Amino acid sequence: MVPAILALACALVLAACGGSAGGGESNGGDAAQGDGTPQAGGSLVVGLYLEPLALDPHRQAFWETFRVSRNIFESLVNEDLTDTEGPTELVPGLATAWESNADATVWTFTLREGVTFHDGSPFDADALHLNVRRVWDETYEYFDDQSQPRLLQWLGTLADARVVDEYTYEFEFSTPQPGFPRGLAQAMSTLPIGNPAVWEEVGNDAFADQPSGTGPYRFVSRTVGDRIVLEKNPDYWGEEPYLDELVFRIIPNNQTRLAALISGEVDLISYVQPDDVGTLEQQGFQVPEGTGAAYLYLSFNFQNEDLQDERVRQALILGLDRQRFVDEVYNGDALAVYSSLHPGNEAYDPDARDFEYDPDRARELLAEAGFDESNPLTFTIVIDVANQAQAEWLQSHYKEIGVEADLVSLDRPSYGARAVAPEPGDGFDISEYGGTYAEWLYYAVNTGIARRGFDVATQAPELVAAIDEASRTTDPAGRIANWQAADALLREKALTVPLVTHTRYYALGPNVRGFVWPATNWYDLTKVWLED
């Protein structure tokens, strides 16, 4: 580690003497593509900013988990991971075609033939059916009660699921599901395909220790807290990956992760810190521009009585200068976001706004709610360590409207536990999520806001009705319009505070080629190669 620290120190000195932070290549996309012929072989080392959870297709959470596991498991439907603009187009995965009936209650999938799991057993409609039964059918011996709640958003109204023939499968729902194909292409709370022969041999809990899927790489080993190793699947049905091996190292500390990239210990890192962009580019590293399909936002603790007051929530939005947040925290390398249907989402509207910055009006609303200099609004901001700088800026900024905030910074697992079970004095936590699917709004309201103590059914019945209408709308244009209408009601109630979406999130070594940051929250490593 000493060489890595020395490399980092040298890079920081050079950056300090080297002009503007934007010097060097502002967009690493062109360099990442490379001009030469792709070279096969080699090992790519990825530095992850947090420990992935279970390598189980139906239990996973965190995008860093999916950035690993999607190389092992595949979905029926994929997103086009060459699409950098978004919203991403849907493309075949383990299904080659899909169609629905008129009201989108029955979806029929034609499955890809000639696909095998990593142990050689076949993928077919029977294998898919066991995946569905594992998360839905309580009579199945290997029904997984840990997975089932995670998939309720997409399978909660599943009435029947059936094998039509060897390579045809049907899902039947009790309510319309017009967004189901895009839902299947997502990372969490959906249905990537695992090998049922393995969980039927070792059990549900042990499956993550020997994960098996159909993907381009197969599992080799995992050392918790250190690394996960995958090797190329020689029997992969699709295009052969260039790299022989993928190594995912767990490096939660931002500066240690940066040092590992600069020293050459790793080839790719995620969650690049804003102040490091200039350093990296001046040293010849690639920091591609993009937006993904995620955003940072403030999740209110509605169990805090002060935050039940809509005037207080509006004041915290009116008192927040998001463009200044972008400029001062991210050095301009982010986009201010004003809607929960964020960039990359299929229902994103760049003109949508909640409340424009107006600190005077924010102070007026706080005064109406009973807060002033002698009785300031006080609360705790809960964060994971990755968002320390963001929280410190918010703490300082909110003093300008008379709000006093303390910070509690936790590791990711502890942060996750505190976010869903907040303490009485907690005001909000800084969350990061999102997706390309319009139904993300359903998740944000029913999983995020409702779990934090807001009774949506009684306190915002019009929002519940709007989400229900959008969920059932099968006309494509009408569906998007209805989700945007639901989002307008969410913004009007000041139930969350959108902050930013990153525009510099990944960094790559100078010799990494073929990497694309698509308009979603993960990437395709099968096209990546290392230049000599």
ROKOL-77296 format. One record per residue (C-alpha): residue in three letters; x, y, z. Coordinates in steps of 0.02 Angstrom, whole numbers, plus 50000, padded with zeros to 5 digits. Layout:
alaXYZ;...
end
This chain:
met500005000050000;val501495011850025;pro501805013249835;ala499965017049811;ile500005031049939;leu501585038349862;ala500785037749690;leu499265046849756;ala500335060049841;cys501315063149681;ala499735064449580;leu498985077149700;val500545087949694;leu500545087549504;ala498695091649498;ala498955106449614;cys500265113549496;gly499365109249336;gly498065122449297;ser496195119849296;ala495335104349359;gly494625101849186;gly496315100049103;gly496555083849008;glu495215073648924;ser493485078748987;asn492625063648916;gly493475046848933;gly492245038448816;asp493295040348658;ala494875034248742;ala493935019948820;gln493395014048649;gly495175013348583;asp495805013648405;gly496644996648396;thr496044978948373;pro495314971648534;gln496524960048624;ala495894944348710;gly496484938448878;gly497004946149041;ser496204950349207;leu495214966149243;val495224972049424;val493744982649480;gly493774992949640;leu492034992949719;tyr491545006149846;leu490534994349953;glu490384975849992;pro489134967149877;leu487734957849963;ala487244939949922;leu487694933749748;asp485934927249732;pro484864933649588;his483324935449697;arg484094942049858;gln485274955249793;ala485324973649835;phe486524987849795;trp487104991549618;glu488864986249663;thr488124968949694;phe487294968749523;arg488854975249437;val489644958949494;ser488174946949484;arg487554951949311;asn489114943349243;ile488474927149323;phe486594928649303;glu485574934849156;ser483814941349135;leu482454937549009;val482554955448947;asn484084966748940;glu484404985148917;asp485514990748773;leu487144994148866;thr487875003648718;asp486535017048737;thr487315032348821;glu485845044248795;gly484355034948866;pro483095029748904;thr483915013348859;glu483085002348730;leu482544984848779;val483424970548691;pro483294951548701;gly484144942348841;leu483674924648888;ala482054928348798;thr482124931948613;ala480364939348602;trp478904944548713;glu477124950448690;ser475604954148795;asn473734953148777;ala472744969148751;asp472644974148935;ala474424968648979;thr473864955749105;val474644941049013;trp476444941548953;thr477134927748843;phe479004925248822;thr479904915248689;leu481494908548769;arg483204907248692;glu483684889548640;gly485384881448664;val485784890048830;thr486534880648976;phe486934884849156;his488724884649216;asp488574866349269;gly487944861349096;ser486114859149141;pro484894866749016;phe483994883249028;asp482204880948969;ala480434884749023;asp480514872049164;ala482074880449235;leu481234897449222;his479704890549310;leu480744884949459;asn481464902549469;val479704909649473;arg479114896749600;arg480594900649713;val479994918649736;trp478114916349718;asp477454898749754;glu477414894849940;thr477054876449903;tyr478744874349818;glu479984865549931;tyr481294878849893;phe480154893949907;asp481254907949975;asp480384919150100;gln481854931250092;ser481684933749905;gln479794934649894;pro479584951749978;arg480924959349867;leu479964955149709;leu478244961249762;gln478314976749651;trp478374966049494;leu477614949549550;gly476424955249687;thr474904953449574;leu475514937649486;ala473994926149477;asp474734911849376;ala476354906849291;arg476484892349172;val477564882649052;val476764883048880;asp478074872248797;glu479944869248812;tyr480394886948759;thr478804896848792;tyr478254903848959;glu476784914449018;phe476504926149165;glu474694930549207;phe474304945249322;ser472714950749408;thr473074968849358;pro473854976549202;gln475764976549199;pro476254987049048;gly478014990049115;phe478414971849153;pro479754969049018;arg480764984049074;gly480544978349253;leu481364961849209;ala482884971249144;gln483224979449312;ala484484975049448;met483514973049609;ser481764967049654;thr481604957449492;leu481984940549414;pro483734936949349;ile483884918349317;gly484834906749432;asn485184888249417;pro483824878649513;ala484874862749512;val486074871249632;trp484834878049760;glu483894861549755;glu485544853049800;val486264865049930;gly484754875049987;asn484274893249969;asp485474900350098;ala487004891550027;phe486624896049846;ala487534912749858;asp489134903549909;gln489154893949744;pro488104904649626;ser487704897449456;gly486864905749309;thr486994906849120;gly488094922349110;pro489734925749020;tyr490744923049178;arg490644909749312;phe491014910549497;val492744905649562;ser492904912249739;arg492414925449864;thr493344932250015;val492144943650108;gly492894960750136;asp494244957750005;arg493764951349833;ile492644941349716;val493434931849571;leu492534926349411;glu493214917149260;lys492634916849080;asn491244904449042;pro491924893748899;asp490184887748853;tyr489334904748848;trp487924905748720;gly488314923748668;glu489834932848604;glu491414927448691;pro492074940448815;tyr493824947148786;leu494414945848967;asp494864929149046;glu494544934749224;leu493624947949325;val494204952349500;phe493104963649606;arg494024971049755;ile493074978949899;ile493854996049939;pro492605006850036;asn493825021050076;asn493775034049938;gln495615038849948;thr496195020849957;arg495155016649804;leu495875031549711;ala497645026549760;ala497345008749700;leu496845015349528;ile498305027349514;ser499555013949567;gly498855001449441;glu498184989349572;val496454991149497;asp495854995749322;leu494115002749356;ile493315011349505;ser491565017649542;tyr490925032449643;val492335044149593;gln492425058949711;pro492185076049630;asp493865083049687;asp494765068249609;val494155070649430;gly495475083549385;thr496865073649468;leu496425058149370;glu496245066549201;gln497885075749219;gln498745059149251;gly498015051249094;phe496595041549176;gln494885040849095;val493375048449184;pro491955046449058;glu490475058149059;gly488695051749072;thr487145052149180;gly486655034149212;ala484895032049282;ala485105036449465;tyr485075051549576;leu485425057249754;tyr483935063049854;leu483435067250032;ser482245054850114;phe481255062750255;asn480975053950421;phe479105056550440;gln479155049250615;asn479965065750662;glu478455076550703;asp479255092250632;leu479405083950461;gln477555079450459;asp477235097950430;glu477165101150243;arg477735119050270;val479365112850347;arg479685100950204;gln479335114550077;ala480525126150170;leu481915113350160;ile481685112449971;leu481495131349947;gly483045134050053;leu484125122549947;asp485115129849803;arg485405114049702;gln486425122349566;arg487595129349697;phe487695111849771;val488245105449599;asp489515119249577;glu490275118749750;val490215100249794;tyr490405092449621;asn491425106149535;gly490045106449405;asp490185087749369;ala488365083549409;leu486615088749357;ala485405096849476;val483815086449487;tyr482085093149530;ser480985077849503;ser480955059749560;leu480795054749377;his482625058449352;pro483775058549198;gly483855041249118;asn482085036949172;glu480885033549029;ala479675046649102;tyr480985060149134;asp480395077849097;pro481835090349101;asp480605104649131;ala479825096949287;arg480155106949447;asp479655105449628;phe480085122049714;glu481365134549649;tyr482675141349767;asp481905155149875;pro482735156750046;asp481615171150100;arg480055160850071;ala480895146250161;arg481165157050316;glu479345163050308;leu478685145150305;leu479805140050449;ala479165154950548;glu477365149950509;ala477785132550576;gly478455139950738;phe480325140350707;asp481445155650724;glu483145160750793;ser482605157150972;asn481835140450923;pro482735133950769;leu482245118550673;thr483505105150724;phe483765087350665;thr485075074450618;ile485645070550441;val486035051950421;ile487275046850286;asp488415033050230;val490245037750228;ala490265039750039;asn489175055450055;gln490145064450192;ala490575079650086;gln488795081350025;ala488105080850202;glu489355093550267;trp488845105550129;leu486995103350170;gln487345105950355;ser488215122450318;his486985128050185;tyr485435125350291;lys486135136950424;glu485755151050301;ile483895148450331;gly484085145450518;val484125126450520;glu485325117450637;ala485825099850582;asp486985086850658;leu487805073050555;val487865054350585;ser489035045450463;leu488925026450456;asp489595011850355;arg488395005950220;pro487544991550314;ser487305002250471;tyr486685016750366;gly485405005450279;ala484744999450447;arg484625017050517;ala483765023750361;val482305011550376;ala482245012350567;pro482695030450605;glu482915037850777;pro481675051250834;gly482835066050800;asp483325060750625;gly482755073050492;phe483255064650331;asp484525053050254;ile485425054850088;ser484805040949976;glu485385035249805;tyr484285025049691;gly483255026249532;gly483025016749371;thr482535017749190;tyr480755011949224;ala479305023949258;glu478685012349395;trp480175018149496;leu478965031249563;tyr477895017349638;tyr479425010549725;ala479965027849787;val478255030949866;asn477765013849932;thr479475007649985;gly480425023650022;ile479175036550084;ala477885024950163;arg479205014950258;arg479845031050336;gly478195034750421;phe477105043850295;asp475365036150279;val475135038350093;ala473375031150088;thr472655043750213;gln473835058550190;ala473985058450001;pro472525048149929;glu472605057849765;leu474405052049743;val473905034049774;ala472515035749642;ala473705043549516;ile474995029749538;asp473645016549519;glu473025024749359;ala474785025849287;ser475145007749333;arg473615001849234;thr473835012849079;thr474325002248928;asp474395015848795;pro476265020048787;ala476085038948776;gly474675039448902;arg475675028549021;ile477145040649024;ala475985055749042;asn475095047749189;trp476725043749278;gln477255061849253;ala475585067549326;ala475865056549479;asp477605064049498;ala476855081549495;leu475785076949645;leu477305069849735;arg478235086149705;glu476755096549762;lys476695087349929;ala478575089949956;leu478805071750004;thr480605070249948;val482025081549893;pro482885076949729;leu484695082849729;val485845077949587;thr486315064649463;his488165061049440;thr489005064949275;arg490715057949326;tyr490475041449416;tyr491765029149348;ala493635030549317;leu494725018849214;gly496555015349190;pro497385022349033;asn497465005148950;val495645000048975;arg494694999348811;gly492904995748760;phe492075002448917;val490425011548893;trp489465020649030;pro487685017248973;ala486155027149026;thr485795014949167;asn486625009649329;trp487804995749276;tyr488934991449130;asp489434977749010;leu491164970449040;thr491084957748898;lys491654971148774;val493054977648885;trp494864973448845;leu496604978548903;glu497834986648784;asp499654981548802;
end
